[in-house]
Amino acid sequence: MKFGPVPVGRAGGAILAHSVTAGGRKLRKGLLLEAAHVETLRAAGIEAVIVARLGHDDMHEDAAAARLASALVPDPEAAGLRLTEPFTGRVNLIAAGPGVVVLDAAAIAAFNAVDPMITVATVPQHQQMRAGGMVATVKVIAYGVRAAHVQAACDRAVAAIRLCAPVMRDAGLVITAIPGGPDDTKGVRAIADRLAALGMDLAECITVPHRSADLAAALARVGGDMALVLTGSATSDPDDVAPAALRAAGGTVARYGMPVDPGNLLFLGALDGRPVIGLPGCARSPALNGADWVLSRVACGLSVDAADIAAMGVGGLLKEIPTRPQPRAGRR
């Protein structure tokens, strides 16, 4: 591609690089200059303009962006995504519904390394999305880019971006109560809203005393494709009331504690093939916390094990919650 100033008389067939006002009319950048445009420029006394002229081995920015996006998402419906029409070298990848983003990070890095003019920017790995949210944007920076580079980028990142939709329909919630404990009306609403954002329902909510035997019995009978536990007193040990109750009910605890703050006091396990998530107290707030990261992945059928949770520490220091009873900054 050739780029630079040319006399107006030689600008026909080129792409206008910068917007120009001529004869009371604005010719916008990216415009393919035709004979009428050249005459308008001449009549306005403009002698030269800056243009881009594609070579025989170049692709126009819009054609390149469309090709690149199609490689990243060959089957949008299967990937849970919608691709916008290319405009100014850009194609946006939009979530077709709720879910969690799954990226081939190495392939995307290789894609972005081919040519600085070829880019894709995405949300973080495993970001939870709502319908209509932008998952990624493909942008060809220049007005044209070499076709060979477009093909090379396409080859490096085939099907590298998808949205994993929820596979679970609902969840049951068990709350344990202690004398003088929190009023969980708002907490239940916050948890129900989290489920709704994933297209799930709160199947039922059971409240029992904060005792392992009562909680174990409730876990065995609560409905839903997964079980959630919200304790009246924080779970402060792997053998505390809630993890002990899960084991007493015949379940297993895969991980207690996570390197995400807020959200440290989460535990993850299973009972009769159904996931069980012990929610930290911060789940009573609608603000983002570590439980959201685990809940969304489990709801979408993605594997979450102890190693996955351990890896969440990088980026796991989340924004402070205004309602937090003991703010981090106030501690030594």
N, C-alpha and C positions, 0 to 999 in steps of 0.2 A: 504494500500500500504506500502511495506517495502522499505526503502531507506538507502543506505550506501555502504561502501566498502565490496567487496567479493573477494575471490581468483578467478583468471581467470577460473580455472577449474569448478567453480560453477556458472559462469556467463551466461551460455547458457539459452536462453529463457527469459532473463531479458532485460530491456531497458537501454542502455548506457546513463548515466546521464551527462557526460562531454566528449567533443570530445577528441580523442586520436590519435596520429600518430604512426603507427606501420608498419614496413617493407616498408617505403616509401609511405604508404597509410594512408589517414586520415579517421578514423571512426568517423562519426559525432554523436553528442549527439542526443538522441531520436531514435537511431538505435536499432531495435530488434536484439539482438545478436544471431546468428546462429552458428552452429558448425564450419563453415569456418572462421568466425570472431574470434572465440575463439582460433583457431589454429594460426591465424595471430598474435594475441596478444602473445601467448606462444612463437612463433618463434622470436618475437621481444624482448623477455626477460622481458615482463611485467608480474608481478606476481599478481597484484590486480587491480581492476577497481571499480569505484563507479557506482552503478546501481539502478534502481527502478524496483520493481517486484510487479505487480498488484495482489491484492487478489481476491477471488471469488466474492466479492461484489463491486468490483471497475469497472469503465468504463475507457477505454483509452481516453486520452485527445481529440483526434480528434472526436471519437464517441460522447463524452460528449458535445463538442462544437457544433457539428451538431444538436444534440438533443435540446440543449438550444436555439440555433438560431431558430429552427423550432417552438419552443413554443412562443418565442417573436414575430415571424412573421409566423403564420401558413399558410397564403396565400400571398406569396410575390407579385404576380401580382396585387391582390386587394389592397395591401398595398403600391404599387408603388415602391417596392424595389427589389433588386436582392441579393441573398446570394451567397457568394463565397464558393468554396470547402474548407473543413477544412484542415488546415495545421499547424503543431506545436501547436495544441490546439486552433487555432484561426479561426473564421469565421467573415468576414466583411459584413456589410449590406450596400449596395450601392444604391444610388438614381437612379431609372430607367429613370427619367426625371426631369424637374424643379418642384419645389413645396416648401411647408413649412412642417417642421417636427412637428409631433404631438406625444407627449409622455405621457404615464401614469407614472408620476414621482414617485408616491407612490409605485406603483407596481415594478418599477425598483429598488427603494431603498430596498424593501422587497426581491427582487431577489438577490441583492448583499449582503444581510445580512445572507443568508443561510450558506455559507461556504466561507472563504477567498480565496479559490482556484477557486471559480466560480465568474466571473466578466463580466459585460457589461459596456462599456463606450460609451456615446453618445455625440452628439453635443448639444448645449442648446435648450431648448424648443422653438418652433416656428422659428428655424433657417431656413433661405431661402437656398435652395440647387439648384445646377445645376445637370444635368444628369452626372452620374459617380462620384459624390461626395460621400465621406464616411459618412454615417449617424451614424453608431455605429460599434463597434467591440466587439465581444464576445471572451473572452480569458479564457481558463482553464489554470491556472498557473502551476500546477503540472503535472507530466506525466500521472497521473490517479487521479480519484476522486470517492468518494463513489456514487454508482448508486442511492441510496436513496436520497442523497443530490441533485443530478441532477434533480430527479423527483420533489423534494420539490421546487426547484428554478423554474422549469417549471410551476408548479401549481400556483405560486405566480404572474406570469407576462405573462399570456396568451394574445397575441395580444397587447402588450404594446408599440409597436413602429410602426409608419406608416408615409408615406409621403402623404400629402394632395396636390393633383395636382391642377393647376389653372382651374377654371371653367369659367373665363371670357376670351373673345377672343381679345378684344381691348379696348382702352380708347381714349377719346377725350380730348384735351388740350386747355384751354382758357388762353391766356396771356393778362395782362393789361399793357398798355404802358403809361409812363409819359415822359415829356420833359427831355432830358438828362439822361434818365434811362438806365439800363443795355442793352447791346447787347445780346439777348437771343439765338443766333445761337448755342453756345456751350451748353447752358442750355437745349434747345430742344433736342439736341443730347444725353445729359446725361439722360434725361427722357425717350427718345425712347429706349436707351440701357437698362434702368431698365425694361421697358416693355418687351423687347426682351428676357431678362434673365428669364422672366416668361412665355415665349412662346406666348406673346401678341404683337399686332401691335398698332402703333399710328394711330388711325383712321383718325384724322384730327387735325390741329392746327389753331386756330382762334386768331387773335390779335385785341383787342378793346381798346379804351381809358379807363383810370383808373377812371371810374365812375360807380356807382352802377347800374344805368339804363342800360348802355351798356353791362355790365357784366351779368346782369340778362337775357337780351335778348339772349346773346350768350350761356349761360348755357341751355336755353330752346331749342336751336337748334343744339348744338354740338353733333356729333355722338359718338358712342362707348358704351360699356357695363358699363363703369364708366366714370365720368367726373373729370378732374384734373384742378386745377386753380393755375396759377403762376402769382403773382402780381408784377407790376413794383416797387411798394413801399411796404415795409413790413407790414403785417397785425398786428397791435399792440393793437387791442381791439376787443371784441366780436361783437361790433357794427360798426367795420370798414367796408370799402368798400366791400370787398369780402363776409364776412358773411352776411352783410346786403343785398347784391345782391342775395344771395342764398335764403334768406327769401322772398325777393321781387318777386322772380320767383315762389314762392309757395313751396319752399323746407324747410327743417329743419336743424338746426345745433345741433348735438348731443354733440360735445365737441370742445371747443376752447382752445388751449394750451396743451402742453404735457411735462412731466418731463423727457425729453430726450434731451441731448445737445451734438451736434447740432441737432436742430429740434424743438425747443420750440414753434415756431409760426405756427404750423400746426392746421388746423381745419378739422373736419370730420362731414359730414352731408349726406343728401339724397334729391333727387328731382325726383318725379314720380317713386319711387321704384328703382332708380338707385343711387349707392353710389357717393358722391362728396367728393373729398379730396382737401382741400386748402393746397398747398405745401409751406413749408418754403423756404426762399431764398437759403438755403444751398443745396436744391435739384438741383440747377444749377451745382453743382459739382458732379462728379461720386463717391465721397467718401461716405462711409456709414453714414447715419443720420436717425433720427427718422422716417422720411417719409417712408423709406424703410421697416421698421417694420410694419407700417400700410398698405402700398400699397400691400405688399406680402400677408398678411393675407386676406385682402379684395378680392384680385384677386383669392385666393384659396377658397373663399366662407366661410371662417371662420368668426364667429361673432366677431366684434370689437365694444365695446361700451365705454362709458365714464369710467367705472370701469376698463376695460381692459387697457385703456391708462394710467390711474392713476397708475396702477400696474407696468408699464414699468420703473418707476424711479429706481428700484433696478437693477443695471447694465446699467442704462441709460446714464451714463457719458461716452461718446464715445471718440475715439481718435480725437485730435484736427485736424481740416482741415487746410492744409498749406495756402490755399487761403482765409481763414476767415479774414474779414476786421478788426474785433476787437477781437483778441485772448483773451481767458479767462485769461491767465497768466498776461496779461497787464492791467487787471482791478483791482480795489480795492473792 
